[in-house]
Amino acid sequence: MQEKIHSKVILTTIVAALAFACMNFFVKLAQVHSSYQLVIFARFLIASIILLPFISFDKKLTLKTSRYSFHLLRACTGFLTVSLLILSLKYLSVVESTLLFMTYPLFVPILFFFIKKESLSVKILVSLLIGFFGIFLILNPDTNHISSNAWIGLAAGFMGAVGILITSSLGKTEPARRTVFYFSIHATIFAFILLTFTRWHMPSYHALLLLIAMGGCGLLYQQCLSYALRHCHPVLVIPIMYCSVIFGGLLDWIMWHEVPNDYALLGYFLVISGAVLTVWFKNRNQLSRQQEHVLSNS
């Protein structure tokens, strides 16, 4: 039974990785025909239109909360994360933007160290150094032409880590669907406000199809990843999510015939290795602390 659950989680995570890469692919294509602001608005609006009715019909869910400020903060960080990711896709390839966003596991333990005072073991520090050296190879202006714009993708990864920190705090008292509701509503409002600062042009049917495909892939990614994390440990899920980098590279090659140079490939390998090792060692440390707590109370 456990093996069946793990197989389903692995398959669901691979689908999430493919959906994330496809979402980024459609974002890049959509920005050729639509404004940056419209793409952001469509990303949140489509997900809200599909998700909110299901949440509204949940009779067990109450929207009253004593942590509204945290929900608002979560929406702000999520909005910034998606906005930076979409902006990075305007200048970078799909694989570059995808990988730089997927650096968020490297920032999570650092944020937890400074904000929650969680210790960093030597193994985690070494893993972080490996990952950040990989980022240096990607950003290095002497070896890689994308250095200046890559900071946008890296900022998206950092904001993604901030969002995880806030979500972990909300998860202690707030139901997941309540968090999704407030996030969807606020992020869509923020996106609409941003849209008002641009001149409106009715998108073509082709552009609309790209925006719908982007929103659908984004929603599929969120739902599949949520399912995987709900049924399995992040140690298994996060490494599989790096398949999105492979899928992104394939899409770049098929559509634009782009192939990363040797320095970039080495940087990609080090970032993925550092992030996977960071997740692995961080969760091993948490498990050891839990076991020590149980033994001390027995």
C-alpha positions as CSV (number, residue, x, y, z in Angstrom):
1,M,0.0,0.0,0.0
2,Q,2.8,2.4,0.9
3,E,4.7,1.6,-2.3
4,K,1.5,2.3,-4.3
5,I,1.2,5.8,-2.6
6,H,4.9,6.5,-3.3
7,S,4.5,5.6,-6.9
8,K,1.4,7.8,-7.2
9,V,3.3,10.7,-5.5
10,I,6.3,10.3,-7.8
11,L,4.1,10.3,-10.9
12,T,2.1,13.3,-9.6
13,T,5.4,15.2,-8.9
14,I,6.7,14.5,-12.4
15,V,3.4,15.9,-13.8
16,A,3.8,19.0,-11.5
17,A,7.4,19.5,-12.9
18,L,6.2,19.2,-16.5
19,A,3.2,21.5,-15.8
20,F,5.6,24.1,-14.2
21,A,8.0,24.0,-17.2
22,C,5.0,24.2,-19.6
23,M,3.6,27.2,-17.7
24,N,6.9,29.0,-18.0
25,F,7.0,28.1,-21.7
26,F,3.5,29.5,-22.3
27,V,4.4,32.6,-20.3
28,K,7.4,33.3,-22.6
29,L,5.3,32.8,-25.7
30,A,2.4,34.9,-24.3
31,Q,4.6,37.9,-23.6
32,V,5.4,38.2,-27.3
33,H,1.7,39.0,-27.9
34,S,0.5,40.4,-24.6
35,S,1.8,43.0,-22.0
36,Y,3.7,41.8,-19.0
37,Q,0.9,43.2,-16.8
38,L,-1.8,41.2,-18.6
39,V,0.1,38.0,-18.4
40,I,0.4,38.4,-14.6
41,F,-3.3,39.2,-14.3
42,A,-4.3,36.2,-16.4
43,R,-2.1,34.0,-14.3
44,F,-3.9,34.8,-11.1
45,L,-7.4,35.3,-12.6
46,I,-7.7,32.0,-14.3
47,A,-6.6,30.1,-11.2
48,S,-9.0,32.1,-9.1
49,I,-12.0,31.5,-11.4
50,I,-11.4,27.7,-11.2
51,L,-10.4,27.4,-7.5
52,L,-12.7,29.9,-5.7
53,P,-16.0,28.2,-6.5
54,F,-14.7,24.9,-5.0
55,I,-13.5,26.7,-1.9
56,S,-16.8,28.7,-1.6
57,F,-18.9,25.5,-1.6
58,D,-16.9,24.0,1.3
59,K,-19.4,24.3,4.1
60,K,-16.8,23.3,6.7
61,L,-14.5,26.2,5.8
62,T,-14.8,29.5,7.7
63,L,-13.1,32.6,6.4
64,K,-12.9,34.3,9.7
65,T,-9.3,34.6,10.8
66,S,-7.2,36.3,13.5
67,R,-4.1,36.4,11.2
68,Y,-5.3,38.5,8.3
69,S,-2.0,40.5,8.3
70,F,-0.1,37.2,7.7
71,H,-2.5,36.3,4.8
72,L,-2.0,39.7,3.3
73,L,1.8,39.4,3.6
74,R,1.6,35.9,2.1
75,A,-0.3,37.3,-0.9
76,C,2.2,40.1,-1.3
77,T,5.2,37.8,-1.4
78,G,3.4,35.3,-3.7
79,F,2.4,38.1,-6.1
80,L,6.0,39.4,-6.1
81,T,7.4,35.9,-6.7
82,V,5.1,35.2,-9.7
83,S,5.7,38.7,-11.1
84,L,9.5,38.3,-10.9
85,L,9.3,34.8,-12.4
86,I,7.2,36.1,-15.3
87,L,9.5,39.1,-15.8
88,S,12.6,36.8,-15.8
89,L,11.0,34.8,-18.6
90,K,10.8,37.9,-20.7
91,Y,14.6,38.0,-20.8
92,L,15.9,34.5,-20.0
93,S,15.3,31.1,-21.5
94,V,12.8,28.7,-20.0
95,V,15.5,26.5,-18.4
96,E,17.4,29.5,-17.0
97,S,14.3,31.1,-15.4
98,T,13.0,27.7,-14.1
99,L,16.4,26.8,-12.5
100,L,16.9,30.2,-10.9
101,F,13.4,30.0,-9.4
102,M,14.2,26.5,-8.1
103,T,17.0,27.9,-6.0
104,Y,14.5,28.6,-3.2
105,P,15.5,25.5,-1.2
106,L,18.9,27.2,-0.8
107,F,17.4,30.3,0.8
108,V,14.9,28.5,3.1
109,P,17.5,27.3,5.7
110,I,19.2,30.7,5.7
111,L,15.9,32.5,6.4
112,F,15.0,30.1,9.1
113,F,18.4,30.6,10.6
114,F,18.0,34.4,10.8
115,I,14.3,34.6,11.6
116,K,13.6,31.4,13.6
117,K,17.1,30.9,14.9
118,E,17.3,27.4,13.6
119,S,20.9,26.1,13.5
120,L,22.8,25.3,10.3
121,S,24.9,22.1,10.4
122,V,28.2,21.8,8.7
123,K,26.7,19.5,6.1
124,I,23.9,22.1,5.3
125,L,26.5,24.9,5.0
126,V,28.6,22.8,2.6
127,S,25.5,22.0,0.5
128,L,24.6,25.8,0.5
129,L,28.1,26.6,-0.7
130,I,27.8,24.1,-3.5
131,G,24.5,25.6,-4.6
132,F,25.6,29.2,-4.4
133,F,28.8,28.4,-6.3
134,G,26.6,27.1,-9.1
135,I,24.6,30.3,-9.0
136,F,27.9,32.2,-9.3
137,L,28.8,30.3,-12.4
138,I,25.4,31.2,-13.9
139,L,25.7,34.9,-12.9
140,N,29.4,35.3,-13.7
141,P,29.6,38.0,-16.5
142,D,32.9,36.6,-17.8
143,T,31.4,33.2,-18.5
144,N,27.7,33.8,-19.0
145,H,25.8,36.4,-21.1
146,I,22.6,36.3,-18.9
147,S,24.3,37.6,-15.7
148,S,22.4,41.0,-15.4
149,N,18.9,39.5,-16.1
150,A,19.5,36.4,-14.1
151,W,19.2,38.4,-10.9
152,I,15.5,38.7,-11.6
153,G,15.1,34.9,-11.6
154,L,17.2,34.6,-8.5
155,A,15.0,37.2,-6.8
156,A,12.0,35.1,-7.6
157,G,13.7,32.1,-5.9
158,F,14.4,34.2,-2.8
159,M,10.8,35.5,-2.6
160,G,9.6,31.9,-3.1
161,A,11.6,31.0,0.0
162,V,10.1,34.0,1.9
163,G,6.6,32.7,0.9
164,I,7.5,29.2,2.3
165,L,8.5,30.8,5.6
166,I,5.2,32.7,5.9
167,T,3.1,29.7,4.7
168,S,4.8,27.4,7.3
169,S,3.8,29.9,10.0
170,L,0.2,30.1,8.7
171,G,0.0,26.4,8.5
172,K,0.1,26.1,12.3
173,T,-3.3,27.7,12.7
174,E,-4.9,28.2,9.3
175,P,-6.5,25.6,7.1
176,A,-4.9,25.3,3.7
177,R,-8.0,26.3,1.8
178,R,-8.4,29.5,3.8
179,T,-4.8,30.4,2.9
180,V,-5.5,29.6,-0.8
181,F,-8.7,31.7,-0.7
182,Y,-7.0,34.8,0.8
183,F,-4.0,34.4,-1.5
184,S,-6.1,34.1,-4.7
185,I,-8.3,37.0,-3.9
186,H,-5.5,39.4,-2.9
187,A,-3.1,38.4,-5.6
188,T,-5.7,38.8,-8.3
189,I,-6.6,42.3,-6.9
190,F,-2.9,43.3,-6.9
191,A,-2.5,42.0,-10.5
192,F,-5.6,44.0,-11.6
193,I,-4.2,47.2,-10.0
194,L,-0.9,46.6,-11.9
195,L,-2.9,46.1,-15.1
196,T,-4.5,49.5,-14.8
197,F,-1.1,51.1,-15.2
198,T,-0.9,49.9,-18.8
199,R,-2.8,50.8,-21.9
200,W,-5.5,48.2,-22.6
201,H,-5.4,46.2,-25.8
202,M,-7.8,43.4,-26.5
203,P,-5.6,40.3,-26.9
204,S,-6.0,38.2,-30.0
205,Y,-7.5,34.7,-30.0
206,H,-4.0,33.3,-30.3
207,A,-2.8,35.3,-27.2
208,L,-6.0,34.3,-25.3
209,L,-5.2,30.6,-26.0
210,L,-1.7,31.1,-24.7
211,L,-2.9,32.8,-21.5
212,I,-5.5,30.1,-20.9
213,A,-2.9,27.4,-21.4
214,M,-0.5,29.2,-19.0
215,G,-3.2,29.5,-16.3
216,G,-4.2,25.9,-16.7
217,C,-0.7,24.6,-16.5
218,G,-0.1,26.9,-13.4
219,L,-3.1,25.5,-11.7
220,L,-2.2,21.9,-12.5
221,Y,1.3,22.5,-11.1
222,Q,0.0,23.9,-7.9
223,Q,-2.6,21.1,-7.3
224,C,-0.2,18.3,-8.2
225,L,2.6,19.7,-6.0
226,S,0.2,20.3,-3.1
227,Y,-1.0,16.6,-3.4
228,A,2.6,15.3,-3.5
229,L,3.6,17.4,-0.4
230,R,0.5,16.3,1.5
231,H,1.2,12.6,1.0
232,C,5.0,12.5,1.0
233,H,8.1,14.0,2.6
234,P,9.7,17.0,0.8
235,V,13.0,15.0,0.7
236,L,11.4,12.9,-2.0
237,V,9.3,15.6,-3.7
238,I,11.7,18.5,-4.1
239,P,14.5,16.5,-6.0
240,I,11.9,15.2,-8.5
241,M,10.6,18.7,-9.1
242,Y,14.0,19.5,-10.6
243,C,12.8,17.5,-13.6
244,S,11.2,20.8,-14.5
245,V,14.7,22.0,-15.4
246,I,15.1,19.1,-17.9
247,F,11.6,19.7,-19.3
248,G,12.4,23.4,-19.7
249,G,15.7,22.6,-21.5
250,L,13.9,20.3,-23.9
251,L,11.2,23.0,-24.6
252,D,14.0,25.6,-25.3
253,W,15.8,23.2,-27.6
254,I,12.6,22.2,-29.5
255,M,11.2,25.8,-29.9
256,W,14.3,28.0,-30.1
257,H,17.2,25.5,-30.6
258,E,18.9,26.9,-27.5
259,V,21.6,24.8,-25.8
260,P,23.3,26.0,-22.5
261,N,27.1,26.5,-22.6
262,D,29.5,24.3,-20.5
263,Y,29.7,26.8,-17.6
264,A,25.9,27.1,-17.4
265,L,25.5,23.3,-17.4
266,L,28.0,23.0,-14.6
267,G,26.2,25.8,-12.7
268,Y,22.9,24.0,-13.2
269,F,24.3,20.7,-11.9
270,L,25.8,22.4,-8.8
271,V,22.6,24.3,-8.0
272,I,20.5,21.2,-8.2
273,S,23.0,19.1,-6.2
274,G,23.3,21.8,-3.5
275,A,19.5,22.3,-3.2
276,V,18.8,18.5,-3.1
277,L,21.5,18.0,-0.4
278,T,20.2,21.0,1.6
279,V,16.7,19.6,1.7
280,W,18.0,16.1,2.6
281,F,20.3,17.3,5.4
282,K,17.8,19.8,6.8
283,N,15.0,17.2,7.1
284,R,17.5,14.6,8.6
285,N,18.4,17.2,11.3
286,Q,14.7,17.8,12.0
287,L,14.1,14.1,12.3
288,S,17.0,13.7,14.7
289,R,15.7,16.6,16.9
290,Q,12.3,14.9,17.0
291,Q,13.8,11.6,18.0
292,E,15.9,13.3,20.7
293,H,12.8,15.0,22.0
294,V,10.8,11.8,22.2
295,L,13.7,10.0,24.0
296,S,14.1,12.9,26.5
297,N,10.4,12.7,27.4
298,S,10.2,8.9,27.6
